[in-house]
Amino acid sequence: MTDNFSNIAVLIPTYNNAASLGQVLEDVLSYTQHVIVVNDGSTDSTMQVLDQYPAVQRVTYAPNRGKGIALRRGFKYALEQGYDYVITMDADGQHFAADLAVLQQKLQAEGEAIIIGARNLQQENMPGKNSFANKFSNFWFYVETGLKAPDTQSGYRLYPLHRIAPIRFWCTRYEFELEVLVRSAWKGIPVRWAPIKVYYPPAEERVSHFRPFQDFSRISVLNTVLVLITFLYIKPRDFIRFLFRKDSWVWLWRDVLLNPNESNGRKALSIGFGMFMGIVPIWGFQMLVALLLSAVFKLNKALVLVAANISIPPLIPFIVYLSFIMGRFWVKEDATFVIFSKQLTVNDMWQNLQQYLYGSISLAIVVGLTATLLSFLLLTIFRKQPNG
């Protein structure tokens, strides 16, 4: 990284990393003079270390607020100083300053994006819990954004400041690094990866402020919230946008429906299964379950997800009402009137729920089978079967 890219600052959040911070700064300053350290309420000799590097810009406050706050305050400060991008590095010495050029070159070659330094998760000294946590995080990132990621937990990242500045973030600690990726992807900011090296010292020398129970709990709560937002808002929003783009219909017809690499039967089953999953009464989890099962049954994921969007908000009232109508066949006393009643008893609500559940499952089966048969018929007429 050279200083002809003076609009990029290296941002290093630190909390009680005095033992490694000096060497990290030595390495980074050999590549660029645009360095910002956010001292997140350190109580060790961090300030004395920083005093040895007067060229380094500082953001200092107390008490400790967490990595998320440190990054957010660092972003704000960098913008105020006129930087367009920051590259974040950890202060514990696991990142190599030589890889600054890797992220910079990725930016030059492919354009503005969040660029993550992807670690080799199979290397010999990678802590086992880190590898598991990263796979766990990568899975949920895919569920929430549809993007396949090799490493969502790396702290070595390039951020386009002007693109992420309008987002009002919620998180204050380690979970912020997941939030910023997911919510940036929702805003249409590209997320890309570039390979980097990483150093993990022996276990007895490692310094980590990650609190396994508290921080993993916070990440789990965040994932729950993000998944709910994904399937209740983001997926329906994206589907509606999809419907209003001409190129979407061209893609769906030419590259998905007429693609010769799958049989008519598999495509028809994918459409029918998607319709079934869009109606079955597991609201908030329909897309997630549809995605997982489509992978298990080796169905066409694109067709499954498109068909499952039958449950977009404008159609939900009709689906619910038709579910009540179908449920009449399974209960002794029709409870459809209850949805229009001003007086509800506990018994009415139970009967109401029972009729809806039975009816929605019945409706899902009928619509799924009908969609499968109709799709197979139309595909047989308009599309040639693949050879072999």
C-alpha positions as CSV (number, residue, x, y, z in Angstrom):
1,M,0.0,0.0,0.0
2,T,1.4,3.3,-1.0
3,D,0.5,6.8,0.0
4,N,-0.6,7.8,-3.5
5,F,-3.9,6.3,-2.1
6,S,-4.2,9.0,0.5
7,N,-8.0,8.6,0.7
8,I,-7.5,5.3,2.6
9,A,-6.8,5.2,6.3
10,V,-5.8,2.2,8.3
11,L,-8.1,2.0,11.3
12,I,-6.9,0.0,14.4
13,P,-9.4,-0.4,17.3
14,T,-7.5,-1.4,20.5
15,Y,-8.4,-2.3,24.1
16,N,-5.5,-3.3,26.4
17,N,-3.2,-4.5,23.6
18,A,-0.2,-2.5,24.6
19,A,2.1,-5.6,24.4
20,S,1.4,-6.0,20.6
21,L,0.3,-2.6,19.5
22,G,3.8,-1.1,19.0
23,Q,4.9,-3.8,16.6
24,V,1.6,-3.5,14.7
25,L,2.1,0.2,14.3
26,E,5.7,-0.3,13.2
27,D,4.6,-2.6,10.4
28,V,1.7,-0.5,9.2
29,L,3.7,2.8,9.2
30,S,6.2,1.1,6.9
31,Y,3.4,1.0,4.3
32,T,1.4,4.2,5.0
33,Q,1.3,7.2,7.2
34,H,-2.5,7.4,7.2
35,V,-3.2,5.5,10.5
36,I,-6.0,6.0,13.0
37,V,-6.0,4.2,16.4
38,V,-9.2,4.1,18.4
39,N,-8.3,3.6,22.1
40,D,-11.4,2.0,23.4
41,G,-11.0,2.8,27.1
42,S,-7.7,0.9,27.6
43,T,-6.4,0.6,31.2
44,D,-2.9,-0.7,30.4
45,S,0.0,1.3,28.9
46,T,-1.6,1.8,25.5
47,M,-1.3,5.6,25.8
48,Q,2.4,5.4,26.5
49,V,2.8,3.2,23.4
50,L,0.8,5.7,21.3
51,D,3.0,8.6,22.5
52,Q,5.9,7.0,20.7
53,Y,4.1,7.4,17.4
54,P,3.1,11.1,17.1
55,A,2.2,10.6,13.4
56,V,-0.6,8.3,14.4
57,Q,-4.1,9.9,14.7
58,R,-6.0,9.0,17.8
59,V,-9.6,8.7,19.0
60,T,-9.5,8.1,22.7
61,Y,-12.3,7.8,25.3
62,A,-13.3,5.9,28.5
63,P,-14.6,3.6,29.7
64,N,-14.4,0.7,27.3
65,R,-17.5,0.5,25.0
66,G,-16.8,-2.5,22.8
67,K,-15.4,-3.1,19.3
68,G,-18.6,-2.0,17.5
69,I,-18.5,1.4,19.1
70,A,-14.8,1.7,18.5
71,L,-15.3,1.0,14.8
72,R,-18.3,3.3,14.5
73,R,-16.4,6.2,16.1
74,G,-13.4,5.4,14.0
75,F,-15.5,5.6,10.8
76,K,-17.0,8.9,11.9
77,Y,-13.5,10.4,12.6
78,A,-12.1,9.1,9.3
79,L,-14.9,10.8,7.4
80,E,-14.3,14.0,9.2
81,Q,-10.7,13.9,8.2
82,G,-11.6,13.5,4.5
83,Y,-11.0,9.8,4.0
84,D,-13.1,7.8,1.6
85,Y,-12.1,4.3,2.8
86,V,-10.7,2.7,5.9
87,I,-9.0,-0.7,6.2
88,T,-9.5,-2.1,9.7
89,M,-6.9,-4.3,11.4
90,D,-6.8,-5.9,14.8
91,A,-4.3,-4.7,17.3
92,D,-3.2,-8.2,18.6
93,G,-0.7,-8.8,15.8
94,Q,-2.5,-11.5,13.9
95,H,-2.8,-9.5,10.7
96,F,0.1,-8.7,8.3
97,A,0.5,-5.2,7.1
98,A,1.8,-6.5,3.8
99,D,-1.8,-7.5,3.0
100,L,-3.0,-3.9,3.0
101,A,-1.9,-3.9,-0.7
102,V,-4.1,-7.0,-1.4
103,L,-7.3,-5.1,-0.3
104,Q,-6.2,-1.9,-2.1
105,Q,-5.6,-3.8,-5.3
106,K,-8.9,-5.5,-5.0
107,L,-10.6,-2.1,-4.7
108,Q,-8.7,-0.8,-7.8
109,A,-9.5,-3.9,-9.9
110,E,-13.2,-4.4,-9.0
111,G,-14.5,-1.1,-7.7
112,E,-16.2,0.1,-4.5
113,A,-17.2,-2.6,-2.1
114,I,-16.8,-3.9,1.4
115,I,-13.7,-6.1,0.9
116,I,-12.9,-8.8,3.6
117,G,-9.5,-10.3,4.0
118,A,-10.4,-14.0,3.9
119,R,-8.2,-16.2,6.1
120,N,-7.2,-19.8,5.4
121,L,-9.4,-21.5,7.9
122,Q,-7.6,-24.9,7.4
123,Q,-4.2,-23.7,8.5
124,E,-2.5,-25.7,11.2
125,N,-2.7,-23.2,14.2
126,M,-6.2,-22.0,13.6
127,P,-8.2,-22.4,16.9
128,G,-10.9,-25.0,16.5
129,K,-13.6,-22.8,18.0
130,N,-12.8,-20.0,15.5
131,S,-13.2,-22.4,12.6
132,F,-16.6,-23.6,13.9
133,A,-17.8,-20.1,14.7
134,N,-16.9,-18.9,11.3
135,K,-18.7,-21.7,9.5
136,F,-21.8,-21.0,11.7
137,S,-21.6,-17.3,10.9
138,N,-21.1,-18.0,7.1
139,F,-24.2,-20.1,7.1
140,W,-26.4,-17.5,8.6
141,F,-24.9,-14.8,6.4
142,Y,-25.9,-16.8,3.4
143,V,-29.5,-17.3,4.8
144,E,-29.8,-13.5,5.4
145,T,-28.2,-12.2,2.2
146,G,-28.0,-15.1,-0.3
147,L,-24.2,-14.5,-0.6
148,K,-21.8,-17.3,-0.1
149,A,-18.9,-16.2,2.1
150,P,-15.5,-17.9,2.8
151,D,-14.9,-15.8,6.0
152,T,-17.4,-13.4,7.6
153,Q,-15.5,-13.1,10.9
154,S,-12.3,-11.6,9.7
155,G,-11.6,-8.2,11.2
156,Y,-9.2,-7.3,8.3
157,R,-11.6,-5.3,6.0
158,L,-11.9,-2.4,3.7
159,Y,-15.0,-0.2,4.2
160,P,-16.3,2.4,1.7
161,L,-17.2,5.1,4.2
162,H,-19.7,7.1,2.2
163,R,-21.7,4.0,1.3
164,I,-22.1,2.8,4.9
165,A,-22.4,6.2,6.6
166,P,-26.2,6.6,6.1
167,I,-26.9,3.2,7.8
168,R,-27.9,3.6,11.5
169,F,-26.3,0.6,13.1
170,W,-27.5,-1.0,16.3
171,C,-24.7,-3.1,17.7
172,T,-21.9,-2.1,19.9
173,R,-19.6,-5.1,20.4
174,Y,-18.3,-8.0,18.3
175,E,-21.6,-8.6,16.7
176,F,-21.3,-5.3,14.9
177,E,-19.0,-6.9,12.3
178,L,-21.8,-9.2,11.3
179,E,-24.5,-6.5,11.3
180,V,-22.5,-4.2,9.1
181,L,-22.0,-6.9,6.5
182,V,-25.7,-8.1,6.4
183,R,-27.2,-4.6,6.4
184,S,-24.8,-3.3,3.9
185,A,-25.6,-6.2,1.6
186,W,-29.3,-5.4,2.0
187,K,-28.6,-1.8,0.9
188,G,-27.0,-3.2,-2.3
189,I,-23.3,-2.5,-1.3
190,P,-21.2,-5.3,-2.8
191,V,-19.3,-7.6,-0.4
192,R,-16.2,-9.2,-1.8
193,W,-13.3,-11.3,-0.5
194,A,-9.5,-11.3,-1.0
195,P,-7.1,-13.9,0.5
196,I,-4.8,-12.8,3.3
197,K,-2.4,-14.5,5.7
198,V,-3.0,-14.6,9.4
199,Y,-0.8,-15.4,12.4
200,Y,-2.2,-17.2,15.5
201,P,0.3,-17.3,18.4
202,P,0.4,-20.4,20.7
203,A,-2.6,-20.7,23.0
204,E,-0.7,-19.5,26.1
205,E,0.3,-16.3,24.3
206,R,-3.1,-15.3,22.9
207,V,-4.9,-12.2,24.2
208,S,-8.6,-12.2,23.4
209,H,-11.4,-10.0,24.8
210,F,-14.1,-12.2,23.3
211,R,-16.5,-13.4,26.0
212,P,-17.8,-16.7,24.7
213,F,-21.1,-16.8,26.5
214,Q,-22.1,-13.2,26.4
215,D,-20.8,-12.4,23.0
216,F,-22.1,-15.6,21.4
217,S,-25.5,-14.9,22.9
218,R,-25.5,-11.4,21.5
219,I,-24.6,-12.8,18.0
220,S,-27.3,-15.4,18.3
221,V,-29.9,-12.7,19.2
222,L,-28.7,-10.5,16.3
223,N,-29.0,-13.5,13.9
224,T,-32.5,-14.2,15.1
225,V,-33.5,-10.5,14.5
226,L,-31.8,-10.4,11.1
227,V,-33.4,-13.7,9.9
228,L,-36.9,-12.4,10.9
229,I,-36.3,-9.1,9.0
230,T,-34.9,-11.1,6.1
231,F,-38.0,-13.3,5.6
232,L,-40.7,-10.8,6.7
233,Y,-39.3,-7.7,4.8
234,I,-36.1,-8.1,2.8
235,K,-37.2,-11.2,0.7
236,P,-40.7,-9.8,-0.1
237,R,-39.1,-6.4,-0.9
238,D,-36.6,-8.0,-3.3
239,F,-39.2,-10.2,-4.9
240,I,-41.4,-7.2,-5.6
241,R,-38.4,-5.4,-7.1
242,F,-37.7,-8.5,-9.1
243,L,-41.2,-8.5,-10.6
244,F,-40.9,-5.0,-11.9
245,R,-37.6,-5.6,-13.8
246,K,-37.9,-6.7,-17.4
247,D,-34.5,-8.5,-17.3
248,S,-35.8,-10.7,-14.3
249,W,-38.5,-12.2,-16.5
250,V,-36.1,-12.8,-19.3
251,W,-33.7,-14.6,-16.9
252,L,-36.5,-16.6,-15.3
253,W,-37.8,-17.8,-18.7
254,R,-34.6,-18.3,-20.6
255,D,-32.0,-19.3,-18.0
256,V,-34.2,-21.0,-15.4
257,L,-37.4,-22.4,-17.0
258,L,-35.9,-23.2,-20.5
259,N,-32.5,-24.3,-19.2
260,P,-31.9,-27.8,-20.6
261,N,-29.8,-29.1,-17.7
262,E,-32.8,-30.2,-15.6
263,S,-35.8,-32.3,-16.4
264,N,-39.3,-31.0,-16.6
265,G,-40.3,-33.1,-13.7
266,R,-37.6,-31.6,-11.4
267,K,-38.5,-28.0,-12.4
268,A,-42.2,-28.7,-11.9
269,L,-41.6,-30.2,-8.5
270,S,-39.5,-27.2,-7.6
271,I,-42.3,-24.8,-8.4
272,G,-44.9,-26.9,-6.6
273,F,-42.7,-27.3,-3.5
274,G,-42.1,-23.6,-3.5
275,M,-45.8,-22.9,-3.5
276,F,-46.4,-25.5,-0.8
277,M,-43.7,-23.8,1.4
278,G,-45.1,-20.4,0.8
279,I,-48.5,-21.4,2.3
280,V,-47.6,-23.9,5.0
281,P,-48.1,-22.2,8.4
282,I,-44.5,-21.5,9.6
283,W,-44.6,-17.8,9.0
284,G,-41.2,-16.1,9.3
285,F,-39.4,-19.4,8.5
286,Q,-40.9,-20.4,5.2
287,M,-38.0,-19.2,3.1
288,L,-35.4,-20.6,5.4
289,V,-37.0,-24.1,5.5
290,A,-37.7,-24.0,1.7
291,L,-34.0,-23.1,1.0
292,L,-32.7,-25.9,3.3
293,L,-35.1,-28.6,2.0
294,S,-34.6,-27.6,-1.7
295,A,-30.9,-28.3,-1.1
296,V,-31.7,-31.7,0.6
297,F,-34.0,-32.8,-2.2
298,K,-31.7,-31.3,-4.9
299,L,-34.5,-29.1,-6.3
300,N,-34.0,-25.9,-8.4
301,K,-33.4,-23.3,-5.6
302,A,-34.2,-20.3,-7.8
303,L,-37.6,-21.8,-8.8
304,V,-38.4,-22.8,-5.2
305,L,-37.7,-19.4,-3.8
306,V,-39.5,-17.5,-6.6
307,A,-42.6,-19.8,-6.1
308,A,-42.4,-19.5,-2.3
309,N,-43.0,-15.8,-2.6
310,I,-46.7,-16.5,-3.1
311,S,-46.9,-15.4,0.6
312,I,-45.8,-11.8,-0.1
313,P,-47.8,-9.4,2.2
314,P,-50.5,-8.3,-0.3
315,L,-51.5,-12.0,-0.7
316,I,-51.4,-13.0,2.9
317,P,-55.0,-12.0,3.8
318,F,-56.3,-14.1,0.9
319,I,-54.1,-17.1,1.9
320,V,-55.3,-16.8,5.5
321,Y,-59.0,-16.6,4.4
322,L,-58.7,-19.5,2.0
323,S,-57.0,-21.5,4.8
324,F,-60.1,-21.0,7.0
325,I,-62.4,-22.1,4.2
326,M,-60.3,-25.2,3.6
327,G,-60.2,-25.9,7.4
328,R,-64.0,-26.2,7.5
329,F,-63.6,-29.8,6.3
330,W,-61.6,-30.8,9.4
331,V,-63.5,-29.3,12.3
332,K,-67.0,-30.0,13.7
333,E,-68.0,-26.4,14.1
334,D,-67.0,-23.7,11.5
335,A,-65.0,-20.9,13.1
336,T,-64.6,-18.7,10.0
337,F,-67.0,-16.2,11.6
338,V,-64.6,-15.7,14.5
339,I,-62.2,-13.6,12.3
340,F,-65.0,-11.1,11.9
341,S,-66.3,-11.3,15.5
342,K,-65.8,-8.6,18.1
343,Q,-66.2,-11.0,21.0
344,L,-63.7,-13.8,21.4
345,T,-63.5,-16.5,24.0
346,V,-60.5,-18.8,24.6
347,N,-62.5,-21.7,23.1
348,D,-63.2,-19.6,20.0
349,M,-59.5,-18.7,19.6
350,W,-58.4,-22.4,19.9
351,Q,-61.1,-23.5,17.4
352,N,-60.0,-20.6,15.2
353,L,-56.3,-21.7,15.3
354,Q,-57.1,-25.3,14.8
355,Q,-59.2,-24.6,11.7
356,Y,-56.6,-22.3,10.3
357,L,-53.7,-24.8,10.8
358,Y,-55.6,-27.7,9.3
359,G,-56.8,-25.5,6.5
360,S,-53.5,-23.9,5.6
361,I,-51.8,-27.3,5.4
362,S,-54.6,-28.6,3.2
363,L,-54.4,-25.5,1.0
364,A,-50.6,-25.8,0.8
365,I,-50.9,-29.4,-0.4
366,V,-53.7,-28.6,-3.0
367,V,-51.9,-25.6,-4.4
368,G,-48.5,-27.4,-4.4
369,L,-49.9,-30.4,-6.3
370,T,-51.8,-28.2,-8.7
371,A,-48.8,-26.0,-9.4
372,T,-46.7,-29.1,-10.0
373,L,-49.1,-30.7,-12.5
374,L,-49.8,-27.4,-14.3
375,S,-46.1,-26.5,-14.5
376,F,-45.2,-30.0,-15.8
377,L,-47.9,-29.7,-18.5
378,L,-46.8,-26.2,-19.6
379,L,-43.1,-27.2,-19.5
380,T,-43.9,-30.3,-21.6
381,I,-45.6,-28.0,-24.2
382,F,-43.0,-25.2,-24.3
383,R,-39.7,-26.8,-23.4
384,K,-37.7,-29.7,-24.8
385,Q,-36.6,-32.4,-22.3
386,P,-32.8,-32.6,-21.7
387,N,-31.1,-35.4,-23.6
388,G,-30.2,-38.4,-21.5
